Amino acid sequence: VTGKGMTPPQKTLFPPEKICMDWRQKRRPGAGLYNLGSTCYLNVILQCLTYTPPLANYLLSRRHSRFCRQQGFCMMCIMEDHVRKVLYSSASAIRPRAVIRDLKFIGEFKPDIPGDAYEFLRCTLSAMQTACLSGSSDLDVSSEETTIIHQIFGGFLRSRVTCLNCTGVSDFYKVFMDVLLKIKGALSLATALEDFVTPKQLEGRKSFKCSKCKKKVPASKRVTIHHAPRVLTVCLGRADDQTSRKLSQVVAYPEYLNLRPYMSDPAGEPLFYSLYAVVVHTGHTCLGGHFFCYTKASNEQWYKMNDVSVESCDIHTVLEQQAYLLFYTR
């Protein structure tokens, strides 16, 4: 078996043993967020990140801003300030002004144009990753993957390609920060994950160039989770590739998820994750509609967060939603 993409880092930017997975302080939920135009898509992501315990613990410790040398836009400083405001505010809702002000630096977003929550999540984590790397130069790629952001959200996927001509096996590894699942025909998260790890045939134009056979050959490719992240983010792909219409079916998801069956080593100990946030999209098309979310606060209670409104709810309500994004923590 040959493997590509798993070089050990030369330098560890954030020591993994310093990551605290449980809330350091328990408190009531924080403030809601004003919708400043068409900004529900960013409000839900800000709320889900605020209630991600290892990230919130780090941001509340102010470890980043104490040493930040970044001139101008810094997503880590913005998030540090934002999380602090939300969790410590006595107001029932606050305006995420700094995020709106710097939207153009985060991605292709404008406050008055509806955006996609999944895309905003990816761009925000990417901007936070860039901020963690500012001031570090000449790092190898593996070392860049040791920031606090990668240590919390990052994992590795393994693509194992088997040549159907000589049965030679090649492994390729790549980092992932979230898992995008196809849900057409899937009635549960388990079914969608099983489909994700089911071998796919590579033939015709998608044939694989085998290093042993020295030519393009039909092959089978199986993707598995090789190294599980501390926080697993799943997007249930609700845009139909063919029609670009929204897939509105209910996909059942559990409060506790065992990731072990979808890993490269499925026979190991169970690897349990606990649900702590859900983003819901309402509306018939993917482009319009409205986003709101459910998050579990540090007091272990669930809340529905819909822009300015923050209302307590129970886990049964949380599990009955037409979910778009699921956040699980180990």
Secondary structure, DSSP 8 states (H G I E B T S, - for coil): -EEES----S--SS-GGG---S-SS------EE---SS-HHHHHHHHHHHT-HHHHHHHHTTHHHHH----S--HHHHHHHHHHHHHH-SSSEE--HHHHHTHHHHSS--TTS---HHHHHHHHHHHHHHHHHTT--S--HHHHTTSHHHHHH-EEEEEEEEETTT--EEEEEEEESSEEEE-TT--BHHHHHHHHHS-EEE-GGG-EEETTTTEEE-EEEEEEEEE--SEEEEEEE-B-TTT--B-----B--SEEE-GGGBSSTTSS--EEEEEEEEEEESSSSSSSEEEEEEE-TTS-EEEEETTEEEEE-HHHHTTS-EEEEEEE-
